């Protein structure tokens, strides 16, 4: 296919033909400011309201929970900075991570990341479905099982349609959705924040309450670790680290903090066990239908970017399908998981379990990936990243011993210190109930640095 035929493939409402193959310089376009709208729009999701409410449920006061929300949001600086690897190589994050784990060693990490990204898409799909189901019931259009099934079908259709078109349409949708959602969630803050009980003392949350609050609030930003380069790979090579770091981080911070604080404020006023119903009860009657549309819209915008990246993830695993075909598989699994969460399980319990277990995977993986990126100063042999038979990142039979050992060390530490509905590590009780899963990233990063610091430069040709 010649350059003239491919130069316009990344256009709005035209199916993107590129997958994980490197984006040629002739087809690069856009600027760092596009990342602000991407991360701002995709994080205007009601999940942050739920997470903020959970921080209060763990025993934190308004100001303590707010501090957790703000500090956790600063992690978007690391997420956004990781996008430089996409600019340098023109490919997806999970291709670039082959440098840290080896071509074959990257496969199990890729499987884990695909499972968790699908899980997060299911979480957002379920939240959007429940909001639309409630709207259908309140307007008398449908009720019962039929309303829930219809709401799920609409939510999935909105997500799949945008994602199918690809990168340019995803960015377009996130930007325009951000305008509407920002105005609506801004109104939500105006209604909820004045009634917050800011004087109530904390119920002595202890180390357990603090650690659980951080785990829940950081689950959102950490879930993006395998995807920053997916959305920077089309940017021109001249785009600077400073510009992408600040614009992307600012977008994620503003939206996640605003909605997290809204959840904290709501939880000091009402029972947020059912977060959608609880928040709705604090709003004037005329605004409630609009609020349910906001919940639906935010869920869709967040699901769009995770579902898009999951389709690239399947290609990274070596499945010889086009991006669109891989997307259909991810969408089908998302639909099946959403059906199970809506009709077969208790969603609140499932959400807490998933958010806790998510960190066990993402924290250690992210620690290795970020350590590798820093040690290489984001310089990669772009051709070798796509070489499946040898090359700079083949290491020992396709596995990088340092990367695999560091990942296992982080996973082990995270599993031993995890406090989840599904799994409680043996070190949780001796630590006074603290959940130290997040430190799995520090453990894996330090182990990787110790094992690879002397050999890594030989594996990292200059860009």
For each residue, the residues with C-beta under 8 A, 3 or more apart:
1: 5 6
2: 5 6
3: 6 7 24 26
4: 7
5: 1 2
6: 1 2 3 9 17 24 27
7: 3 4 26 27
8: 11 14
9: 6 14 16 17 18 27
10: 16 18 27 29 166 167 168 234
11: 8 14 168
12: 165 168 169 172
13: 165 169
14: 8 9 11 165 166 168 169
15: 164 165 166 324
16: 9 10 165 166 167 168 169 323
17: 6 9 322 323
18: 9 10 21 23 27 166 167 323
19: 311 312 315 322 323 326
20: 91 92 94 95 312 315 316 386
21: 18 91 386
22: 89 90 91 233 382 386
23: 18 27 28 90 91 233 234
24: 3 6 27 28 90
25: 28 236 237
26: 3 7
27: 6 7 9 10 18 23 24 234
28: 23 24 25 90 234 235 236 237
29: 10 234 235 236
30: 34 171 234 235 236
31: 34 235 239 243
32: 35 36 235 239 240 243 244 247 248
33: 36 37 247
34: 30 31 37 38 171 175 235
35: 32 38 39 80 83 231 232 244 247 248 251
36: 32 33 39 40 247 248 250 251
37: 33 34 40 41 171 174 175 178 251
38: 34 35 41 42 170 171 174 175 231 248 251 305
39: 35 36 42 43 76 79 80 248 249 251 252 255
40: 36 37 43 44 174 178 182 250 251 252 254 255
41: 37 38 44 173 174 175 177 178 181 251 255 301
42: 38 39 45 174 301 302 304 305
43: 39 40 48 220 251 252 255 256 259 302
44: 40 41 177 178 181 182 185 255 259 297 298 301
45: 42 48 124 127 259 298 299 301 302
46: 49 50 127 131 259 275 276 294 295 298 299
47: 50 51 123 124 127 220 298 299 302
48: 43 45 51 52 220 255 256 259 260 263
49: 46 52 53 259 260 262 263 266 275 279
50: 46 47 53 54 127 263 272 275 351
51: 47 48 54 55 216 217 219 220 260 263 355
52: 48 49 55 56 65 69 217 259 260 261 262 263 264 265 266 267
53: 49 50 56 57 263 264 266 267 272 275 278
54: 50 51 57 58 212 213 216 263 352
55: 51 52 58 60 64 65 68 69 213 216 217 260 263 264 267
56: 52 53 59 60 61 62 65 263 264 267 268 272
57: 53 54 267 272
58: 54 55 205 208 209 210 212 213 216
59: 56 202 203 204 205 206 209
60: 55 56 64 65 68 202 205 209 210 213
61: 56 64 65 200 201 202
62: 56 65 66 196 197 198 200 264 265 268
63: 66 67 198
64: 55 60 61 67 68 202 205 210
65: 52 55 56 60 61 62 68 69 213 264 267
66: 62 63 69 70 260 261 264
67: 63 64 70 71
68: 55 60 64 65 71 72 210 213 214 217
69: 52 55 65 66 72 73 217 256 257 260 261 264
70: 66 67 73 74 257
71: 67 68 74 214
72: 68 69 75 214 217 218 221 256 260
73: 69 70 76 217 221 252 253 256 257 260
74: 70 71 77 249 253
75: 72 78 79 218 221 222
76: 39 73 79 80 221 248 249 251 252 253 256
77: 74 80 81 245 249
78: 75 81 82 370
79: 39 75 76 82 83 221 224 225 228 248 249 252
80: 35 39 76 77 83 228 244 245 246 247 248 249 252
81: 77 78 84 241 244 245 249
82: 78 79 85 93 225 228 229 369 370 373
83: 35 79 80 86 87 228 229 231 232 244 248
84: 81 87 88 232 241 244 373 378
85: 82 88 89 93 96 228 229 232 373 378 380
86: 83 89 90 91 92 93 96 228 229 230 231 232 233 235
87: 83 84 90 229 232 233 235 236 237 239 244
88: 84 85 237 378 379 380 382 463
89: 22 85 86 95 96 229 233 380 382 385
90: 22 23 24 28 86 87 233 382
91: 20 21 22 23 86 95 96 229 233 382 385 386
92: 20 86 95 96 227 229 230 233 309 312 313 315 316
93: 82 85 86 96 97 225 226 227 228 229 230 309 369
94: 20 97 106 109 110 113 226 312 313 316
95: 20 89 91 92 98 316 385 386
96: 85 86 89 91 92 93 99 229 373 380 385
97: 93 94 100 101 106 109 110 226 365 369 372
98: 95 101 102 103 105 106 385 393
99: 96 372 376 380 385 392 393 459 460
100: 97 106 368 369 371 372 400 403 448
101: 97 98 105 106 109 368 399 400 403 404 407
102: 98 105 106 393 394 395 396 398 399 400 403 404
103: 98 106 387 388 391 393 394 398
104: 107 397 398 399
105: 98 101 102 108 109 395 398 399 400 403 404
106: 94 97 98 100 101 102 103 109 110 316
107: 104 110 111 317 318
108: 105 111 112
109: 94 97 101 105 106 112 113 365 407
110: 94 97 106 107 113 114 313 316 317
111: 107 108 114 115 317
112: 108 109 115 116 361 365
113: 94 109 110 116 117 226 313 361 362 365
114: 110 111 117 118 310 313 314 317 330
115: 111 112 118 119
116: 112 113 119 120 223 358 361 362
117: 113 114 120 121 223 226 227 306 309 310 313
118: 114 115 121 122 306 310 330 333 334 337
119: 115 116 122 123 337 354 358
120: 116 117 123 124 223 306 354 358
121: 117 118 124 125 159 303 306 307 310 330 334
122: 118 119 125 126 334 337 338 341
123: 47 119 120 126 127 351 354
124: 45 47 120 121 127 128 299 300 302 303 306
125: 121 122 128 129 152 155 156 159 299 303 334 338
126: 122 123 129 130 338 341 342 347
127: 45 46 47 50 123 124 130 131 276 295 299
128: 124 125 131 132 151 155 295 296 297 298 299 300 303
129: 125 126 132 133 148 151 152 155 299 338 342
130: 126 127 133 134 151 276 342 347
131: 46 127 128 134 135 151 276 292 293 295 296 299
132: 128 129 135 136 151 154 155 292 296
133: 129 130 136 137 147 148 150 151
134: 130 131 137 138 276 277 280 292
135: 131 132 138 139 289 292 293 296
136: 132 133 139 141 142 143 147 150 151
137: 133 134 140 142 143 147
138: 134 135 288 289 292
139: 135 136 289
140: 137 143
141: 136 147
142: 136 137 146 147 150
143: 136 137 140 146 147
144: 147 148
145: 148 149 343
146: 142 143 149 150
147: 133 136 137 141 142 143 144 150 151
148: 129 133 144 145 151 152 342 343
149: 145 146 152 153
150: 133 136 142 146 147 153 154
151: 128 129 130 131 132 133 136 147 148 154 155
152: 125 129 148 149 155 156 335 338 339 342
153: 149 150 156 157
154: 132 150 151 157 158
155: 125 128 129 132 151 152 158 159 296 299 300 303
156: 125 152 153 159 160 331 334 335 338
157: 153 154 160 161
158: 154 155 161 162 300
159: 121 125 155 156 162 163 300 303 304 307 331
160: 156 157 163 164 307 327 331
161: 157 158 164 165
162: 158 159 165 169 170 173 300 304
163: 159 160 166 170 304 307 308 311 327 331
164: 15 160 161 324 327
165: 12 13 14 15 16 161 162 168 169 170
166: 10 14 15 16 18 163 169 170 308 323
167: 10 16 18 170 171 231 234 308
168: 10 11 12 14 16 165 171 172
169: 12 13 14 16 162 165 166 172 173
170: 38 162 163 165 166 167 173 174 231 304 305 308
171: 30 34 37 38 167 168 174 175 231
172: 12 168 169 175 176
173: 41 162 169 170 176 177 301 304
174: 37 38 40 41 42 170 171 177 178 301 304 305
175: 34 37 38 41 171 172 178 179
176: 172 173 179 180
177: 41 44 173 174 180 181 297 300 301
178: 37 40 41 44 174 175 181 182 301
179: 175 176 182 183
180: 176 177 183 184 297
181: 41 44 177 178 184 185 294 297 298 301
182: 40 44 178 179 185 186 255
183: 179 180 186 187
184: 180 181 187 188 290 291 293 294 297
185: 44 181 182 188 189 255 258 259 262 294 298
186: 182 183 189 190 258
187: 183 184 190 191 287 290
188: 184 185 191 192 262 279 283 291 294
189: 185 186 192 193 258 261 262 265
190: 186 187 193 194
191: 187 188 194 282 283 284 287
192: 188 189 195 196 262 265 266 269 279 282 283
193: 189 190 196 261 262 265
194: 190 191
195: 192 265 269 282
196: 62 192 193 264 265 266 268 269
197: 62 200 268 269
198: 62 63 268
199:
200: 61 62 197 268
201: 61
202: 59 60 61 64 205
203: 59
204: 59
205: 58 59 60 64 202 208 209 210 213
206: 59 209 210 432 433
207: 210 211 431 432 433 434
208: 58 205 211 212 419 432 433 434 435
209: 58 59 60 205 206 212 213
210: 58 60 64 68 205 206 207 213 214 434
211: 207 208 214 215 419 434 435 436 438
212: 54 58 208 209 215 216 419 435
213: 54 55 58 60 65 68 205 209 210 216 217
214: 68 71 72 210 211 217 218 438
215: 211 212 218 219 355 356 359 435 437 438
216: 51 54 55 58 212 213 219 352 355 356
217: 51 52 55 68 69 72 73 213 214 220 260
218: 72 75 214 215 221 222 359 438
219: 51 215 216 222 223 355 358 359
220: 43 47 48 51 217 223 224 256
221: 72 73 75 76 79 218 224 252 256
222: 75 218 219 225 358 359 362 363 366
223: 116 117 120 219 220 306 358 362
224: 79 220 221 227 228
225: 79 82 93 222 228 362 365 366 369 370
226: 93 94 97 113 117 309 313 362 365 369
227: 92 93 117 224 230 231 305 306 309
228: 79 80 82 83 85 86 93 224 225 231 232 248
229: 82 83 85 86 87 89 91 92 93 96 232 233
230: 86 92 93 227 233 308 309 312
231: 35 38 83 86 167 170 171 227 228 234 305
232: 35 83 84 85 86 87 228 229 235 239 244
233: 22 23 86 87 89 90 91 92 229 230
234: 10 23 27 28 29 30 167 231
235: 28 29 30 31 32 34 86 87 232 239 244
236: 25 28 29 30 87 239
237: 25 28 87 88
238:
239: 31 32 87 232 235 236 243 244
240: 32 243 244
241: 81 84 244 245 378
242: 245 246
243: 31 32 239 240 246 247
244: 32 35 80 81 83 84 87 232 235 239 240 241 247 248
245: 77 80 81 241 242 248 249
246: 80 242 243 249 250
247: 32 33 35 36 80 243 244 250 251
248: 32 35 36 38 39 76 79 80 83 228 244 245 251 252
249: 39 74 76 77 79 80 81 245 246 252 253
250: 36 40 246 247 253 254
251: 35 36 37 38 39 40 41 43 76 247 248 254 255
252: 39 40 43 73 76 79 80 221 248 249 255 256
253: 73 74 76 249 250 256 257
254: 40 250 251 257 258
255: 39 40 41 43 44 48 182 185 251 252 258 259
256: 43 48 69 72 73 76 220 221 252 253 259 260
257: 69 70 73 253 254 260 261
258: 185 186 189 254 255 261 262
259: 43 44 45 46 48 49 52 185 255 256 262 263
260: 48 49 51 52 55 66 69 72 73 217 256 257 263 264
261: 52 66 69 189 193 257 258 264 265
262: 49 52 185 188 189 192 193 258 259 265 266 279
263: 48 49 50 51 52 53 54 55 56 259 260 266 267 272 275 279
264: 52 53 55 56 62 65 66 69 196 260 261 267 268
265: 52 62 189 192 193 195 196 261 262 268 269
266: 49 52 53 192 196 262 263 269 270 272 275 278 279 282
267: 52 53 55 56 57 65 263 264 270 272 278
268: 56 62 196 197 198 200 264 265
269: 192 195 196 197 265 266 282
270: 266 267 278 279 281 282
271: 274 278
272: 50 53 56 57 263 266 267 275 278 279
273: 278 348
274: 271 277 278 348
275: 46 49 50 53 263 266 272 278 279
276: 46 127 130 131 134 279 280 292 295
277: 134 274 280 281
278: 53 266 267 270 271 272 273 274 275 281 282
279: 49 188 192 262 263 266 270 272 275 276 282 283 291
280: 134 276 277 283 288 291 292
281: 270 277 278
282: 191 192 195 266 269 270 278 279
283: 188 191 192 279 280 287 288 291
284: 191 287 288
285: 288
286:
287: 187 191 283 284 290 291
288: 138 280 283 284 285 291 292
289: 135 138 139 292 293
290: 184 187 287 293 294
291: 184 188 279 280 283 287 288 294 295
292: 131 132 134 135 138 276 280 288 289 295 296
293: 131 135 184 289 290 296 297
294: 46 181 184 185 188 290 291 297 298
295: 46 127 128 131 276 291 292 298 299
296: 128 131 132 135 155 292 293 299 300
297: 44 128 177 180 181 184 293 294 300 301
298: 44 45 46 47 128 181 185 294 295 301 302
299: 45 46 47 124 125 127 128 129 131 155 295 296 302 303
300: 124 128 155 158 159 162 177 296 297 303 304
301: 41 42 44 45 173 174 177 178 181 297 298 304 305
302: 42 43 45 47 124 298 299 305 306
303: 121 124 125 128 155 159 299 300 306 307 334
304: 42 159 162 163 170 173 174 300 301 307 308
305: 38 42 170 174 227 231 301 302 308 309
306: 117 118 120 121 124 223 227 302 303 309 310
307: 121 159 160 163 303 304 310 311 327 330 331 334
308: 163 166 167 170 230 304 305 311 312 327
309: 92 93 117 226 227 230 305 306 312 313
310: 114 117 118 121 306 307 313 314 327 330
311: 19 163 307 308 314 315 323 324 326 327 329 330
312: 19 20 92 94 230 308 309 315 316 323 326
313: 92 94 110 113 114 117 226 309 310 316 317 330
314: 114 310 311 317 319 321 326 329 330
315: 19 20 92 311 312 318 319 321 323 326
316: 20 92 94 95 106 110 312 313
317: 107 110 111 114 313 314
318: 107 315 388
319: 314 315 326
320:
321: 314 315 325 326 329
322: 17 19 325 326
323: 16 17 18 19 166 311 312 315 326 327
324: 15 164 311 327 328
325: 321 322 328 329
326: 19 311 312 314 315 319 321 322 323 329 330
327: 160 163 164 307 308 310 311 323 324 330 331
328: 324 325 331 332
329: 311 314 321 325 326 332 333
330: 114 118 121 307 310 311 313 314 326 327 333 334
331: 156 159 160 163 307 327 328 334 335
332: 328 329 335 336
333: 118 329 330 336 337
334: 118 121 122 125 156 303 307 330 331 337 338
335: 152 156 331 332 338 339
336: 332 333 339 340
337: 118 119 122 333 334 340 341
338: 122 125 126 129 152 156 334 335 341 342
339: 152 335 336 342 343 344
340: 336 337 343 344 345
341: 122 126 337 338 344 345 347 350
342: 126 129 130 148 152 338 339 347
343: 145 148 339 340
344: 339 340 341
345: 340 341 349 350
346: 349 350
347: 126 130 341 342 350 351
348: 273 274 351 352
349: 345 346 352 353 421
350: 341 345 346 347 353 354
351: 50 123 347 348 354 355
352: 54 216 348 349 355 356 420 421
353: 349 350 356 357 420 421 422
354: 119 120 123 350 351 357 358
355: 51 215 216 219 351 352 358 359
356: 215 216 352 353 359 360 418 419 420 421 422 423 435 437
357: 353 354 360 361 418 420 422 423
358: 116 119 120 219 222 223 354 355 361 362
359: 215 218 219 222 355 356 362 363 414 418 437 438 440
360: 356 357 363 364 411 414 415 418 437 440
361: 112 113 116 357 358 364 365 411
362: 113 116 222 223 225 226 358 359 365 366
363: 222 359 360 366 367 410 414 437 438 439 440 441 444
364: 360 361 367 368 406 407 409 410 411 413 414 440 441 443 444
365: 97 109 112 113 225 226 361 362 368 369 407 410 444
366: 222 225 362 363 369 370 441
367: 363 364 370 371 406 410 440 441 442 443 444 445 448
368: 100 101 364 365 371 372 403 406 407 410 444 445 448
369: 82 93 97 100 225 226 365 366 372 373
370: 78 82 225 366 367 373 374 441 445
371: 100 367 368 374 375 406 444 445 446 448 449
372: 97 99 100 368 369 375 376 403 448 452 456
373: 82 84 85 96 369 370 376 378
374: 370 371 377
375: 371 372 449 452 453 456 460
376: 99 372 373 379 380 456 460
377: 374
378: 84 85 88 241 373
379: 88 376 460 461 462 463
380: 85 88 89 96 99 376 384 385 460 461 463
381: 384 385 391 392 393 460 461
382: 22 88 89 90 91 385 386 463
383: 386 387 391
384: 380 381 387 391 392 393 461
385: 89 91 95 96 98 99 380 381 382 393
386: 20 21 22 91 95 382 383
387: 103 383 384 390 391 392 393 394
388: 103 318
389: 394
390: 387 394
391: 103 381 383 384 387 394
392: 99 381 384 387 459 460 461
393: 98 99 102 103 381 384 385 387 400 459
394: 102 103 387 389 390 391 397 398
395: 102 105 398 399 400 401 459
396: 102 399 400 401
397: 104 394
398: 102 103 104 105 394 395
399: 101 102 104 105 395 396 404
400: 100 101 102 105 393 395 396 403 404 452
401: 395 396 404 405 451
402: 405 406 448 451 452 455
403: 100 101 102 105 368 372 400 406 407 448 452
404: 101 102 105 399 400 401 407 408
405: 401 402 408 409 447 451
406: 364 367 368 371 402 403 409 410 444 445 447 448 451 452
407: 101 109 364 365 368 403 404 410 411 444
408: 404 405 411 412
409: 364 405 406 412 413 443 444 447
410: 363 364 365 367 368 406 407 413 414 440 441 443 444 445 447
411: 360 361 364 407 408 414 415 440 444
412: 408 409 415 416
413: 364 409 410 416 417 436 439 440 443 444
414: 359 360 363 364 410 411 417 418 437 439 440 443
415: 360 411 412 418 423 425
416: 412 413 425 426 427
417: 413 414 425 427 428 431 434 435 436 437 439 440
418: 356 357 359 360 414 415 423 424 425 428 435 437
419: 208 211 212 356 424 425 428 433 434 435 437
420: 352 353 356 357 423 424
421: 349 352 353 356
422: 353 356 357
423: 356 357 415 418 420
424: 418 419 420 428
425: 415 416 417 418 419 428
426: 416 429 430
427: 416 417 430 431 436
428: 417 418 419 424 425 431 433 434 435
429: 426 432 433
430: 426 427
431: 207 417 427 428 434 436
432: 206 207 208 429
433: 206 207 208 419 428 429
434: 207 208 210 211 417 419 428 431
435: 208 211 212 215 356 417 418 419 428
436: 211 413 417 427 431 439 440
437: 215 356 359 360 363 414 417 418 419 440
438: 211 214 215 218 359 363 441
439: 363 413 414 417 436 442 443
440: 359 360 363 364 367 410 411 413 414 417 436 437 443 444
441: 363 364 366 367 370 410 438 444 445
442: 367 439 445 446
443: 364 367 409 410 413 414 439 440 446 447
444: 363 364 365 367 368 371 406 407 409 410 411 413 440 441 447 448
445: 367 368 370 371 406 410 441 442 448 449
446: 371 442 443 449 450
447: 405 406 409 410 443 444 450 451
448: 100 367 368 371 372 402 403 406 444 445 451 452
449: 371 375 445 446 452 453
450: 446 447 453
451: 401 402 405 406 447 448
452: 372 375 400 402 403 406 448 449 455 456
453: 375 449 450 456
454:
455: 402 452 458 459
456: 372 375 376 452 453 459 460
457: 460
458: 455
459: 99 392 393 395 455 456
460: 99 375 376 379 380 381 392 456 457
461: 379 380 381 384 392
462: 379
463: 88 379 380 382
